[in-house]
Amino acid sequence: MKCLFAALLCLGLAAVSPSRAETLGEHIAAQPDRIEKDRKEDAQRQPAKFLDFVEARPGMKALDIMAGGGYTAELLARAAGPTGQVWGHNAPDRPDRVVFANRLETKVMANAHHFVSPIDEPIPPGLHDLDLVTFVLNYHDTVYLPVDRTKMNKAVFDGLKHGGLYVIVDHSARPGDGITVGQTLHRIEEASLVREVEAAGFRKVAEGGYLRHPEDPRDQAFFDRAEPTDRFVLKFRKP
C-alpha cells in the first residue's frame, strides 16, 4: 500500500512539473484539460506570467480572495499539486460562487476548498501560515461595497506566514482618481492601493508589467472598452 501511495504521489507531482524548457506557469497554462471558458480569458489574463510572478510552486498554501467562478483558484490548485492546498474565498452574495462549487468536483481541484464569508473576513478561522494570497480584478469593488478594507488587509497580513506574498491585480485609474471611480469606472488608482496595503504592514517588492496597456486613457469601465484595460500587478511581502 505504501508503494502504491508513493507511486500515485509521484504521478501527481509529475502532472505539475514542467520540462526544462518551460516554466511552471507555462506548463500549467498549456494543460489540455483546462476548460474552454478559462482559455478564452487567457489572452487578457496571461496565466503563465501570473503564476510565475506569484512564485507559485508545488506544496504551497494559497488563497484567492473574491475568487468568483474559480479561474485563478484553479491555476493555483494546479500549481500547488497534491502536496499543497488552495482556498477560494467568495462573499455570500457573489452569484458565481455556485460556479466555483461546481468546479470543485473536478480532479484538478482535489486540493481546493471553497470558503464563503464577508469580504473583510477573507481568511478561514484558524488558517495561518499561508504562502500566498491573491486578489485579482476585484479590489476596486471593496471601495464602494460595505467593506472595512483596513480589517480586510489586516486579516490577510495575519493569515500569511512571514515572507508570504499578497499579490493584487486590478484595473488602473488615472493619477489623482484615488478610490473615487471604483463604482463608476471599476478602477482604482495604483498609488492609493499601495498606501492602503503598506499601512497594514506589507512591503511592496515587485511590479509585473505584463498587463500594462499605456494606450488605455483609463476613462472608461473595463466592460465599456473593446480593447484591454491598463492593469497593474503588484507583489507585497509580509516581513
C-alpha positions in Angstrom: 0.0 0.0 0.0 2.9 2.4 0.8 4.5 1.7 -2.5 1.2 2.4 -4.3 0.7 5.7 -2.4 4.3 6.8 -3.3 3.7 5.9 -7.0 0.5 7.9 -7.1 2.1 10.9 -5.4 4.9 10.9 -7.9 2.4 10.8 -10.7 0.6 13.8 -9.2 3.8 15.7 -8.9 4.7 14.9 -12.4 1.5 16.5 -13.6 2.6 19.9 -12.3 6.3 19.5 -13.2 7.5 21.5 -16.2 10.1 20.4 -18.6 13.5 22.2 -18.5 12.4 24.3 -21.5 9.3 25.8 -19.8 8.3 27.5 -16.6 5.8 26.0 -14.2 3.3 28.7 -15.3 3.8 27.9 -18.9 3.3 24.2 -18.2 0.1 24.7 -16.3 -1.4 27.2 -18.8 -0.9 24.7 -21.6 -2.7 21.8 -19.9 -5.2 20.3 -22.3 -7.9 19.7 -19.7 -8.4 23.3 -18.8 -12.0 24.4 -19.7 -12.7 26.4 -22.8 -14.1 29.3 -20.8 -10.9 29.7 -18.9 -8.8 29.5 -22.1 -10.8 32.4 -23.6 -9.8 34.6 -20.7 -6.1 33.7 -21.1 -5.2 36.4 -23.6 -6.2 39.2 -21.2 -5.0 37.4 -18.0 -1.7 35.9 -19.1 -1.9 32.9 -16.6 1.6 31.6 -17.2 3.2 35.0 -16.4 0.8 35.4 -13.4 1.8 32.0 -11.9 5.5 32.7 -12.3 5.1 36.2 -10.9 3.3 35.0 -7.7 6.1 32.4 -7.3 3.6 29.5 -7.4 5.0 26.1 -6.6 4.1 22.6 -5.6 3.2 22.2 -1.9 2.2 25.8 -1.3 -0.8 27.0 0.7 -2.6 29.7 -1.1 -5.9 31.6 -1.0 -7.7 33.7 -3.7 -10.0 36.5 -2.4 -13.3 37.0 -4.2 -12.5 34.0 -6.4 -15.7 34.2 -8.4 -16.1 31.2 -10.6 -12.6 30.0 -9.8 -10.3 30.9 -12.8 -7.4 31.9 -10.6 -8.0 29.4 -7.8 -7.8 26.5 -10.3 -4.5 27.8 -11.6 -3.2 27.9 -8.1 -4.6 24.5 -7.3 -2.8 23.0 -10.3 0.4 24.7 -9.3 0.1 23.6 -5.6 -0.4 19.9 -6.7 -1.3 17.1 -4.3 1.0 18.2 -1.6 -0.5 21.7 -1.4 -3.8 23.3 -0.5 -5.8 26.2 -2.0 -8.8 28.1 -0.8 -11.1 30.1 -2.9 -13.0 32.9 -1.0 -16.3 34.3 -2.1 -18.8 36.7 -0.5 -22.2 35.3 0.4 -23.9 37.4 -2.3 -21.4 36.5 -5.0 -23.6 34.8 -7.7 -20.8 32.9 -9.4 -19.9 31.1 -6.2 -22.1 28.3 -7.5 -19.8 28.0 -10.5 -16.9 27.7 -8.1 -18.7 25.0 -6.2 -19.2 23.0 -9.4 -15.6 23.4 -10.3 -14.6 21.7 -7.1 -16.0 18.5 -8.4 -13.1 18.2 -11.0 -10.0 16.2 -10.3 -7.6 19.2 -10.5 -9.4 20.8 -7.6 -9.0 17.8 -5.2 -6.7 20.0 -3.1 -9.0 23.0 -3.1 -11.6 24.4 -0.7 -14.4 27.0 -1.0 -14.8 29.5 1.8 -17.8 31.8 1.9 -17.6 34.9 4.2 -17.8 38.7 4.2 -15.1 40.3 2.1 -13.4 41.8 5.1 -13.1 38.4 6.7 -11.5 36.5 3.8 -9.4 34.0 5.8 -11.0 30.9 7.3 -10.8 30.8 11.1 -7.7 29.0 12.3 -6.0 29.2 8.9 -2.5 30.7 9.1 1.0 30.4 7.6 -0.3 30.9 4.1 2.4 31.2 1.4 0.3 33.4 -0.9 -2.9 35.4 -1.0 -4.2 36.8 -4.4 -6.8 39.4 -5.1 -7.5 39.6 -8.8 -9.5 42.4 -10.5 -11.8 42.9 -7.5 -10.0 45.1 -5.0 -11.7 48.2 -6.6 -15.1 46.8 -5.7 -14.3 47.0 -2.0 -14.2 50.8 -2.1 -17.9 51.1 -2.7 -19.2 48.0 -1.0 -19.7 47.8 2.8 -16.2 46.5 3.3 -13.7 47.5 6.1 -10.5 47.5 4.0 -8.3 48.1 7.0 -9.8 45.0 8.6 -9.5 43.0 5.3 -5.8 43.8 4.8 -5.0 43.0 8.4 -6.7 39.7 8.1 -4.6 38.9 5.1 -1.4 40.0 6.9 -2.3 37.8 9.9 -3.1 34.8 7.7 0.2 34.9 5.8 3.5 33.4 7.1 6.5 35.7 7.5 7.8 36.2 4.0 4.4 35.3 2.5 3.1 37.2 -0.6 0.0 39.3 -1.2 -0.5 39.8 -4.9 -3.1 42.2 -6.3 -4.2 42.7 -9.9 -6.6 45.5 -10.8 -7.7 47.9 -13.5 -5.7 51.1 -13.3 -7.3 54.5 -12.7 -5.8 57.8 -13.6 -3.4 59.5 -11.2 -5.4 61.6 -8.8 -8.6 59.4 -9.1 -7.8 57.6 -5.9 -10.7 55.4 -4.8 -13.4 57.7 -6.3 -14.0 55.7 -9.5 -14.3 52.3 -8.0 -18.1 52.1 -8.7 -18.3 54.2 -11.8 -15.2 53.0 -13.8 -14.4 49.9 -11.8 -10.9 51.0 -11.4 -8.6 52.2 -8.6 -5.5 54.4 -8.6 -2.4 52.2 -8.0 -0.8 54.6 -5.6 -3.9 54.7 -3.4 -4.0 50.9 -3.2 -0.3 50.7 -2.4 -0.7 53.1 0.5 -3.6 51.1 2.0 -1.8 47.8 1.7 1.5 49.1 3.1 -0.4 50.6 6.0 -1.3 47.1 7.0 2.4 46.2 7.4 3.3 44.9 3.9 6.2 45.9 1.8 5.8 46.3 -1.9 8.5 44.2 -3.5 7.7 44.0 -7.2 5.5 45.1 -10.1 4.5 42.9 -13.0 4.3 44.9 -16.3 2.8 42.1 -18.4 -0.8 43.5 -18.3 0.1 47.1 -18.9 -1.6 48.9 -21.8 -0.4 52.5 -21.8 -2.7 53.4 -24.7 -5.7 53.0 -22.4 -6.9 56.5 -21.4 -8.3 55.0 -18.2 -11.6 56.9 -18.5 -13.9 54.0 -19.2 -15.0 51.0 -17.3 -13.4 47.7 -18.5 -16.8 46.4 -19.8 -17.2 49.6 -22.0 -13.8 49.1 -23.7 -13.3 46.9 -26.8 -9.6 46.8 -26.0 -7.9 45.6 -22.8 -7.6 47.9 -19.9 -4.3 49.0 -18.3 -3.9 46.7 -15.3 -1.3 46.8 -12.6 0.1 43.7 -10.9 1.6 44.3 -7.5 3.5 42.0 -5.2 3.7 42.7 -1.5 5.6 40.7 1.1 4.9 40.3 4.8 8.2 41.0 6.6 
